[in-house]
Amino acid sequence: MNKTDFRRTVFSLSERLFPMVSRMLGSSANAEDAIQDIMMKLWEKRKRIADHPNIQGLVFSTARNHCIDILRKKTFTSQDASFQLEILTSENDSEELERKELTVIIKKIVASLPEQQREVILMRDLDGYEFTEIASAMQLKIEHVRVLLSRARKVVSVQLEKTYDYGRE
């Protein structure tokens, strides 16, 4: 694989990697450094990558594995690597307070999900990845990714319903 091919097939994916890497590592600066490291690793292996049947999947799984390695070395907790949950803001103070409370509740629910479900819901709903990209990154079948996402969303829905229906009757 020459420089042009690498830039077109591998390096072009670096922008798509950024949301996942940033969320996993907890900051944009860490994500930028990690993506540079990932691209360097892939560049060094460019001759072997050229014949790979799923280059996009290889890039995503390499990025995910690199982040996991970094996290293992740093012994992060799930709250240290907080993700950014965006909910529409309002000018009304009580609505703003409710929005903040909802954000905290959703973060706790998502943090309590099993690892694969948590990873899938974050990659799909926060990072905006397609099912094929998630499947490639996590080395799972697309059908399994869909099931994991469905189960994760169901848990979030049920837990939110329990939280907000508590004491009503």
C-alpha positions in Angstrom: 0.0 0.0 0.0 1.5 3.3 -1.0 1.1 6.7 0.6 -1.9 7.7 -1.5 -3.7 4.5 -1.0 -3.1 4.7 2.8 -4.3 8.2 2.9 -7.5 7.4 1.0 -8.4 4.1 2.7 -7.0 4.4 6.2 -6.2 7.9 7.2 -9.5 9.2 5.8 -11.2 7.3 8.6 -9.5 9.2 11.4 -12.3 11.8 11.6 -14.8 9.0 12.1 -12.7 7.5 14.9 -12.5 10.7 16.9 -15.9 10.5 18.7 -15.3 7.0 19.9 -11.7 7.6 20.9 -12.5 10.9 22.6 -15.4 9.3 24.6 -13.3 6.3 25.6 -10.3 8.3 26.7 -12.3 11.2 28.2 -10.8 14.2 26.4 -10.2 15.6 22.9 -6.5 16.1 23.6 -6.0 12.5 24.5 -8.0 11.4 21.5 -5.9 13.4 19.1 -2.7 11.8 20.5 -4.2 8.4 20.4 -5.4 8.7 16.8 -1.9 9.8 15.8 -0.5 6.7 17.5 -3.1 4.5 15.9 -2.3 5.9 12.4 1.4 5.3 13.0 0.7 1.7 14.0 -1.4 1.2 10.9 1.2 2.9 8.7 3.9 0.6 9.9 1.6 -2.4 9.0 0.5 -0.9 5.7 1.9 -3.8 3.6 -0.2 -6.4 5.6 -3.2 -4.1 5.7 -3.4 -3.8 1.9 -4.8 -7.3 1.5 -7.2 -7.2 4.4 -10.8 -7.9 3.4 -12.3 -5.3 5.8 -9.9 -2.3 6.2 -12.5 -0.1 7.8 -13.2 -2.8 10.4 -9.5 -3.3 11.0 -9.1 0.4 11.6 -12.0 0.7 14.0 -11.0 -2.4 16.0 -7.4 -1.2 16.1 -8.6 2.1 17.5 -10.8 0.5 20.1 -8.1 -1.9 21.2 -5.6 0.9 21.5 -8.0 2.9 23.7 -8.6 -0.2 25.9 -4.8 -0.6 26.3 -4.4 3.0 27.3 -7.3 2.7 29.8 -5.8 -0.5 31.3 -2.5 1.3 31.9 -4.2 4.3 33.5 -6.7 2.4 35.7 -9.5 4.7 34.9 -12.9 4.3 36.5 -16.0 4.6 34.4 -16.8 8.0 35.9 -13.3 9.4 35.1 -14.0 8.8 31.4 -17.3 10.7 31.5 -19.1 11.1 28.3 -20.8 14.2 27.1 -24.6 13.7 27.0 -26.3 16.5 25.2 -29.9 17.3 25.8 -31.6 20.4 24.5 -31.2 23.3 26.9 -33.9 25.8 27.8 -34.1 29.3 29.2 -36.3 28.2 32.1 -34.3 27.5 35.3 -36.5 24.7 36.5 -36.3 23.0 33.1 -32.5 23.4 33.1 -32.4 21.8 36.6 -34.6 18.9 35.3 -32.3 18.5 32.3 -29.2 18.3 34.5 -31.0 15.8 36.8 -32.0 13.7 33.8 -28.5 13.8 32.5 -27.1 12.5 35.8 -29.7 9.7 35.9 -29.0 8.6 32.4 -25.3 8.6 33.0 -25.8 6.3 36.0 -28.0 4.0 34.1 -25.7 3.7 31.2 -22.7 3.2 33.5 -24.5 0.3 35.1 -25.1 -1.5 31.8 -23.0 -4.6 31.0 -19.8 -3.5 29.1 -20.9 -4.6 25.6 -24.3 -3.0 25.9 -22.8 0.2 27.3 -20.2 0.4 24.5 -22.9 -0.2 21.8 -25.3 2.4 23.1 -22.6 5.0 23.4 -21.2 4.3 20.0 -24.6 4.3 18.3 -26.5 7.0 20.2 -23.7 9.4 21.2 -21.0 8.9 18.6 -23.4 8.2 15.7 -21.7 5.1 14.3 -23.4 2.8 11.9 -24.1 -0.8 12.8 -21.5 -2.0 10.5 -18.9 0.3 12.1 -19.8 -0.8 15.6 -19.7 -4.5 14.5 -16.3 -4.0 13.0 -14.9 -2.2 16.0 -16.2 -4.7 18.5 -15.7 -7.7 16.3 -19.3 -8.8 16.6 -22.0 -9.7 14.0 -24.3 -6.9 13.1 -27.3 -8.8 14.4 -25.6 -9.1 17.8 -25.0 -5.4 17.8 -28.7 -4.7 17.1 -29.7 -7.0 20.0 -27.2 -5.4 22.4 -28.5 -1.9 21.5 -32.1 -3.0 21.8 -31.4 -4.5 25.3 -29.5 -1.4 26.4 -32.2 0.9 25.3 -34.8 -1.2 27.0 -32.9 -1.1 30.3 -32.5 2.7 30.0 -36.2 3.1 29.3 -37.3 0.8 32.1 -35.0 2.5 34.6 -36.1 6.0 33.6 -39.7 4.9 33.9 -39.1 3.5 37.4 -37.3 6.7 38.4 -40.0 9.0 37.2 -43.0 6.8 38.2 -41.7 6.3 41.8 -44.3 7.4 44.3 -47.0 7.9 41.7 -50.2 6.0 42.0 
